[in-house]
Each structure stands twice: as structure tokens, then as C-alpha cells.
Amino acid sequence: MASYLQFGHDSWNLLEEADIGAYTRLILSPVNDGPTDVQTRLARLGTLRDRLEVILDPQMYNPAVEKGKMDQWSYFPADFATADHADIGWWTTRTRAIVDEGARLGVDAVCSPALFPRAFTDDYYSLMVEVADATKQYADQHEIQTMLTAVVSLRDLANPTRAMAIASILSRSSCERVYLTFVNEDVPPREPLKDGAGIPTAVHLVRLLSAEMRVHVAFVSHDLILWKLAGATDISTGKFMNLRRFSPGRWQDEEAGGRQVAYWNEGPLLARLREADVALLLRHGWFEGRDMSGNPSEARILEIIRGGTRTAWLKLSWMQYLRWASNMEALWHGNPTLAEASLDTADRNWSEIVDRRKLLFQDRFNNGDHVRAWMNAVRESRIR
């Protein structure tokens, strides 16, 4: 079991913060950092590097749109836009370059390269398995582990039979680990997943894969409760995961309005709240008696908001969220009963906020509907 720190824009300094929790594993972000910078940063970690598992995700998902610093990496080809992406020979050349880059950096594992496809067909997943197996064959020679990368569309999972179909294809891989990313382009990235048709199938898929492989669900937010409940061994998240999930443009460092916004992570609601919402809850005594010793950033943020000093707390918001994610991953690992009980508790907390206290938050989507959708998804997944 493990929580991985998913790097994004300017994430390295977070490793120096003890208050983020037990993150002894990290996933590099080539879109944000070039290889020279990564090598320098890893060297600066000193003895901490020896305690870290470092994974290279080549992030070839959507480089035609979000290329960032990909041009600096040797595995990213000049012919990417015009290449035949159905050609396993082209992919094999890429996989060798990725492994060579990983070996130069001294990483412990690499994720197989994967595209964001036009259609999530069986042929697409079969090709990704071929690519992963080619990656593993070469990586084994360098004593580097390989994780099979699979990008899965929640829209595609509206068909409940897709869980079994996708699981049967992915489990054919020679890789023992799968790096799973769920995509929902129908919902703005700041909003919680609440696809009533796709999420039950996603939970079922994780459950099926967990019986055969070590499952790692990447780019998670509060939905990590679903994947731990379904049996995922590992999850990864990062400082922007208190703002947005995986999407083709997730590596950008700002909101559409050009301004970074601090969000309070309200674990008991499985939600993120704006500062005005937290001030509202303070006035209604919502936080009275809460033990915050397990997440030191919480008390510091509340002190700032309560004092009305308008002190910036953006970094504290990242630390608060990351500590919560690390704490909950450890708490829910191997204990689906407790995870499901936490969902039930979150639903009761929303009833207290919305039905009894009649409080309204600034974001209209913050009404607890996603928790109900997740509860239904868990129950429905059991009969699939």
C-alpha cells in the first residue's frame, strides 16, 4: 500500500515539507520538468533519494496539445504528430528510449507510454498491452520495473460489460502492475466525479484487476475512497489534485482565469471548499471539537481565516490536502468496510449541512450529490 506524490508544476519543494504526510514515492512529470532539471533535483535530495521510489511516467497522453517540456526528453520523437500510432515497431523504439532515459536518471520504475485515443476500443487496450510488454522486456534488462499504463474513459464505462472486457485484456500483460487513469471529460476538472453509469463499472474494473495485478490509480482526488474500497493497492495525487483531476490540460499551473485559488479540503464531506465557505462553517461552529493533530495545516489555515488577515494560504491548502490523502489511503487500505462507512458518514454530514442547517456553498455543485452517486456506485458494482 502506498500514496505516491504525483508531480506537476513546481512540485519539488513539497518533498521538504514533513506536514504533507508519508510520501516516500513520487511520479515524475516530464511535461513540467526537463531531464536535466530532474537529474539535478534528484541529486539534491541527498540521502532522501535512497528512501524514495521514483517512477517515470513518460506522459505521452496528449502532447500535441500539452507538450510543455516534452521536447527536451530523448524519447519524444519529432515525428509524433505524423507517426503511425498503430505501429508496434514505432512504439517499441519509443519504449527503449524511455527505459534508457529512466536508467540515466536512476528511476525504480517506468510507466509504459500510452496515448489518449479517439476511441477506447478493445484494439486500443490490446495495443497498450503490447506496448507495455515491449517496455517490460527491455526494462527487465536494466532491472527497472514496468507499470502497464491504461487510460480509461468513464463515458465508455456506461456499458457495464466493459469492465470484464477491459480487465480480461489488461490482465494478459506480463506486467504485474497497472497504472490506471480514469478520464471524465463531461465534468469540469474542479468538480467531483459523479457519473452514475460509469463509476459503478469503474469500481468493478478496479476490483477485477486487483485480483490479478497490483493496481495503482493515478491522478486521484477524493475519489480515492472508491478505489481503495475496490481493492487498489496504490494511489497517486498531487498539489493540484485539490483542484482538478486528470484531463488533457491538467499540467497547466493556473485556472482559466489566470489565478491560483486556495481550497480547503473538508474530508468529512469529501469536498473542497472556498475560503468564504470555510468562514461560513466557522460562524456556525462546524469545526468545534475537531481533532486536527493529524493534519497540522488545518489549524493554521483556520487561524488565518478566523483572523481575517487575508494572509495567503495556497501552499498550506496543498499540504492540508496531501496530508489528508496520505492519512486516508493508509486508513482505508485493506479495510473496505471502513471505507464504505466513511462514505455513509460523509452522506450524513451533507444532510446536516444542507437539510438541517440549510447552508449553501459558493460552488453550486457542492451539495453532496457526488457522495450519493459514489454510495450507489459501490453497491451497484457488487452485482455486476
Beta strands, then each sheet from edge to edge (+ up, - down):
strand 1: 2-6
strand 2: 25-28
strand 3: 53-56
strand 4: 109-111
strand 5: 145-153
strand 6: 177-183
strand 7: 214-217
strand 8: 234-237
strand 9: 264-266
strand 10: 271-273
sheet 1: 1+ 2+ 3+ 4+ 5+ 6+ 7+ 8+ 1+
sheet 2: 9+ 10-
end
